[in-house]
Amino acid sequence: MSFDLDANGILHVTAKDLGTNKEQSIRISSPSKLSKDEVDKFVKQAEQFADEDKKRREEIEAKTSWMDSFMRRRNLSRTMETKSPGMSASPSIAPFPKPKKP
């Protein structure tokens, strides 16, 4: 069986029965493309929500950055405790502030 997807998004599938040596193929294409009005509608929606999407992205990036810093500090603390039994690195590390909302 072989699959071939051409530049226009049309899928050509070919199968061959090895016992009978019979071959069949099928061409699969989308029934229709988006109309210009549909494309314009989607572009308008994307523009409408662009600011909201940007704000949400910034919030997620801030949270991710905060979590990365927290995990690095925690791992450093654990590493120092392992290398110096009985001595904790935690008191020497200042508490990490919570992320500010943009």
C-alpha positions in Angstrom: 0.0 0.0 0.0 1.3 3.5 -0.8 0.2 6.9 0.1 1.1 10.1 -1.8 0.0 13.6 -0.7 0.5 16.1 -3.5 1.0 19.9 -3.2 -2.7 20.6 -3.5 -3.6 18.4 -0.5 -4.9 15.5 -2.6 -4.2 12.1 -1.2 -3.5 9.3 -3.6 -3.8 5.8 -2.1 -2.7 2.7 -4.0 -3.0 -0.9 -2.8 -1.9 -4.1 -4.5 -3.0 -7.6 -3.6 0.1 -9.7 -3.8 -1.9 -13.0 -4.2 -3.9 -11.9 -7.3 -1.6 -9.1 -8.4 -4.7 -6.8 -8.6 -4.1 -3.2 -8.0 -6.6 -0.5 -7.0 -6.2 3.2 -6.2 -8.3 6.0 -4.8 -7.9 9.7 -4.9 -9.1 11.6 -1.8 -9.5 15.4 -1.9 -11.4 17.8 0.2 -14.9 18.5 -1.1 -14.5 22.2 -1.0 -12.2 25.0 0.2 -13.1 27.9 2.4 -14.8 30.8 0.6 -13.3 34.3 0.7 -16.0 35.3 3.1 -15.1 32.4 5.5 -11.5 33.3 5.3 -12.3 37.0 6.0 -14.4 35.9 9.0 -11.6 33.8 10.5 -9.1 36.6 10.0 -11.4 39.1 11.7 -11.9 36.7 14.6 -8.2 36.2 15.0 -7.6 40.0 15.0 -10.5 40.4 17.5 -8.9 38.0 20.0 -5.2 38.9 19.3 -4.9 41.2 22.4 -6.5 38.6 24.7 -4.3 35.9 23.3 -1.2 38.0 23.8 -2.2 38.7 27.4 -2.8 35.0 28.1 0.5 34.1 26.5 2.4 36.6 28.7 0.7 35.2 31.8 1.7 31.7 30.9 5.3 32.7 30.1 5.5 34.6 33.5 4.2 31.6 35.4 6.6 29.3 33.5 9.5 31.5 34.2 8.6 31.7 37.9 8.3 27.9 38.1 11.6 27.4 36.4 13.3 29.7 38.9 11.6 28.0 41.8 12.6 24.5 40.6 16.3 25.6 40.1 16.4 27.1 43.6 14.8 24.0 45.1 17.2 21.7 43.2 20.2 23.8 44.3 19.0 23.6 47.9 18.6 19.8 47.7 22.0 19.5 46.1 23.7 21.5 48.8 21.9 19.5 51.5 23.2 16.3 50.0 26.8 17.5 49.7 26.8 19.0 53.2 24.8 16.6 55.5 23.3 18.4 58.5 23.6 21.8 56.9 20.6 23.2 55.1 21.0 25.7 52.3 17.4 26.8 52.6 17.9 29.6 55.2 20.6 31.3 53.0 18.3 31.4 50.0 15.8 34.3 50.2 12.2 33.5 49.5 11.3 33.8 45.8 8.6 36.4 45.1 5.4 35.5 43.4 5.0 36.5 39.8 3.5 39.8 39.0 0.5 39.9 36.8 1.1 41.8 33.6 
